[in-house]
Amino acid sequence: MKQGLIRFAVLGVGRIGSIHARNIARQPGARLAMVSDVDEAAANAIAAELGATAAGLDEAIASAEIDAVVICTPTDTHADLIDRAAAAGKAIFCEKPIDLDSARIRRSLDGVAARGVPLMIGFNRRFDPSFQTLQARVRAGEIGAVEIVTILSRDPAPPPVSYIKRSGGLFRDMMIHDLDMARFLLGEEPVSVYAAASALVDPAIGAAGDVDTAVCVLRTDSGRIAQISNSRRAAYGYDQRIEVHGALGLLAAGNRTATTVTAAGASGFTTDPALPFFLERYADAYRAEIASFVEALRNSTAPSPSGEDGLKAQILADAATESARLGVPVVLPHS
């Protein structure tokens, strides 16, 4: 893309935006130049901490001193900011999802393609060291042809109902990560989706029109199956496990704990609990995805996960939502 440091603006410096800002500031080949947030105090604080300039959205996107933007604002602003950044010729990293409407996503991707700017979507779990290694070993043929992918993803506690009401629903907000991971591991595109869901954790979630407990089964044209289990509650911590079963064996990646120390006594074996939530569990992945984006820009290669990956995960989430509503499998349209 260019010689010298790639100059970044982070748009939105809440929980995930501040993580990305700090990772950019520490990333070789990159410089955090600007941060922007509707909360000016938050923007000023992170700018002072990391040696950046606090700026308005318009200024950050239009600035000739910015090469790339990282979009961490609320979901309903993502597509518009992608359009604006693409029109300004900026490289774009956007947190998932691009939008809650697949047709709107497609319009943004068409604009990005027309302007020839790089776009990467923040499916950070692809960069988790264990999941990334597992996928590489599956692709290398270690367990033969993939037959069943099993993904368990359970949050320690439900989010506030105020968040639920604007999230797009469990399938589009929470399971979308697992739907992307299923695509990452299956090696083939799903052709049908069956989902079932309930509100068992918090009655207020059901009253808000969402679910908090769900399963989903994806099937590819050759018959490969992915099964996903989600819950908004896990009393034992943040539960993130993957298993891939193939013709020659099995590969699995388990939960991460603060240490690997095990204590043994008359009452049995004990270990540290699983890491408490996603910021701790995926800290390495967040660093690695920014490093991957920077490397792609410096080498003028297409970043991955792409905008198309974002769209395909959204289409799966839409199908799962519809399947759970109707109680029947949903056949996916041919793309």
N, C-alpha and C positions, 0 to 999 in steps of 0.2 A: 504493500500500500504506500509506504513512504519510508524514507530514511529518518533516523532519529526516533525520539519517543512519540508514541501515539497518545494524543491528548484527548482525555475523556471528560465528558460531563455526565454526572449521575442525576437523573430526574426522579425525585422522590427519595428521601433519606430516612424513611421509617425503618422498621425492623430489618427487612432484607436489603433495602437500599444502603443502609449504613454498613452492612456486611460487605457488600460489593465495593463501596467506596474505599473501605480499609484495605480490601484485597487488591484493588487497582493501585492504591498508593504504595503498596509493597511489591508490586509486580515489575520485574525487570522489563524494560522496553515500553513501559506505559507511564503516563503522568496524569494524576487526577488534577484537572485544571479548574473545573467548575462543579458546583452542586446546586440543586434547585429543589425547593419544597414550598408548598403553600404555608407551612409553618416556618416562618422566617427565622425564629429562634433556633429551631432544629437545624436548618440549613447553615446558619451562622456558626453554630456549635461544631458541626462536623467539618466545616470549612476551616475553622480555627485549629481544630485538632490535627488536620491532615495537610495544612498548607495550601488549601484551594481557595477559590473565590466563590462566594455565594452570589447567585444570579437568578433572575427571573427565567421562566421557561422559554419565553420568546428569545431572550438574549442568548441563552445557552444553545438553543437549536440553530440560531442564525449566525453565531459567532464564527468568524474565520479562524479563530484560535482553537476550535474544537474539531477533531477528526471523527470521533465516535461518541454515541450516546448510549447510556444504559437506562432502560425504562423500568422503573420500580414504583410507579404511581398506581392508583386503583385500577382494577381491571377495565372498568368502563371508559378509561382514557387511553388505553394501550393502542388501539387501532388508529385513532386520530393522531397520536404522537408518532407512530410509525410513519404515517402518511407525511406528516410535516417534516420529520427527520430525513425521509427519503428524498423529498422535494429539495431539501437543503444539501443533499449529497453526502449525508453522514452515514457511516457504518452504524449498525444498530444491533444492540443486544436487548432483548425484551423478556421480562419475566412472563411465565405462563399465567393464564391463557392469553392469546392475542385479543380475543373477544369471545363473548358468549354466543355469538351468531356466526355460524360457519360461512354464510354468504358474505358477511362483512369481512371475515378473515380473508376470503378469496380476493375481495376487491383490494385489500391492503397488499396482499402478496403480488397481485398484478402490478400495482404501482411500484413496488420495490423492484420487480423484475424489469419494468420499463425504464427505471432509472439506473439499474445496474449496481445497486449498493448492496453490500453484504448484510445479511440478517441472520442472527442466531437466537434461538429460543431457549429459555432457562430451564430445561429439564435436567436439573443438577444431578439426579440420581444416576444418570449414565456415567458420571465422573467419580462416583464413589469407588475407591480403590478395589474393594472386594467385588462389587457388581461388575466393574469394568474388566477385572481379571477373569471372572466367571464367564462373561460374554466372549472374551477372547479365546478362552479354552473351549467353549462350545463351538465357536466358529472354526477352530483348528481341528475339530473332529474327534476330540478326546472321548466323548460319550456317544459317538455315532449320530445317527439321525435323531433330531429332537422329536419327542412324542408328547410330553406333558410339561408345561411350565406352571409352577405354583408360586403365587405372590401373596404374602401376608403383609398388610399395612394397617396398623392400628394406632391411633393417637392416644396419648395418656388421658386426655379429658376433652370434652367438646368445647368449641369456641363459643363466644357470646352469641345470642340469638340475633343481635344487631348485625353481626358479621354474616350469619347464615342467610339473612334476608337479602343480601346483595352478592352472595358468593356464586350464584348460579346453580347451587345444589351440590350434593356430595359427589355425584359422578363427574361433574365439570370442574369442581374445585379440588377435591381430595383424590379421587380415583384416577383423574387424568394422568397423574404421575405414573401410576401402575399400568394404565393402558399404554402409555408410551414405552414403559419398560417391557411390557409383553411384546410389543412390536420389535423392540431392540433384541429380544432373546429368541423369539419364534423363528426369525429368518424368513418368514412369509407373511403376507398381509392377511388379517382376519377377513372372512367373508360373511360371518354371522355372529350375532351377539345375543346372549340371553342373560338377563339380570333379575334379581329379586331383592327387595329391600324393605326395611321396617324402621320405625322410630321406637327404639327400645331404651335408649340411654337417657333422653331428656324429652318429656312430653311437649315442652315448648318448641322443640325443633319440629316435631310433627305438626303442631299448631301453626307454625310458620310455613308449612307446605313442603318441608324437606324430610329427609331420612337420615339416620345416623348409623345404620347397620346394613351392610349390603354385600352381596356376592355377585360375581359376573363370570360367565364362561364365554370365551372367544374360540372360534373354530376357523381354521384356514382351509383353503380349497383341497389340500392334500390330506386333511383330517387331523393335523396337529391341534392340540388343545392348550389353552391357557386358562387357569382358574385363579380368580382374584378374590380375596376376602378383606373387607374394610370394616372398621369400627371406629367411632369417635371416642371410645373409652377402652383403656387397657390399664387395669389397676397396678400392673407390674412395670409400667414405663412405656417408652416409645418402641413399638414392635415393628421391626422391618426385616423380613426374611424372604429369601428366594431359593427355590429349588428347581433345577432343570433335570428332567429324567429323559434319557435317551436309550437307543437300542443297545449301547454297550455299557451303560452305567448311569451314574448320578453326579451332578455337581450342585453344591449348596453353599449359600452364604448366610450366616446367622447374624444375630444382634450384636451390637458393639457395647461394651461395658467400659467403665472408667479405667479399670485395670484388668489384667488377665489372672489375677491372683485367685486361687481357690483354697478355701479352708475346709478341712475334713475333721470330723469328730464322731462321737458316738451317735449323734443325731443325724448324720449324713454330710453331704457336701454343700457348701454355700459359695456363691460368687457375688461380685458387685451387681447391682441392678443394671438393667439396660439404661443407656444414656437417656436423659429426661425428655428431650424433644428434638426437633429437626435442626435447630441452629447448632447444637452440640454434635448430633449424630452425623450431619453432613458438612461439617466445617471443612474437611479435606476436599469434598466434592465442590464446594463453592469456590475454593481457591483454584482448583484444577480447571473448572469451566472457564473462569476468567483468563487463566493462562492459555487455554486452548483458543479462546477468542482472539487474544492478542497475537498468538502465533499465526493464526489464520490470516489476520490482517497484515502482519509483517511479511508473510510469504505469498500474499495475494491468492490464497486458496479459499474454497468455499467453507464457511464455518458449519459445524454440525453440533447439535440438532438444528435443522433448517426450519424455515417457515413452513415448508410442506409437512415436516414432522409435526409441527404445531397444529396444522389444519387436520391432519389425519387423526391425531389424538382427540381433537375436538369432535370430529365426526363419530368416533367410537363412543365418546362420552354422551353425545346426543342420542346415539342408538341405545346405549345402556339405560339412559333416562326413560326413553320411550318403551323399551322392553319391560322395565320395572313397572311402568304405569299400566301397560296393557296385559302383562303376564304371559307374553309369548315371545319367541325369538324374533329378532329383527335382522333381515337380510340386508347387507350393505350394498349400496349402488356401486357399480363398476366405475372406477375413476379413469 
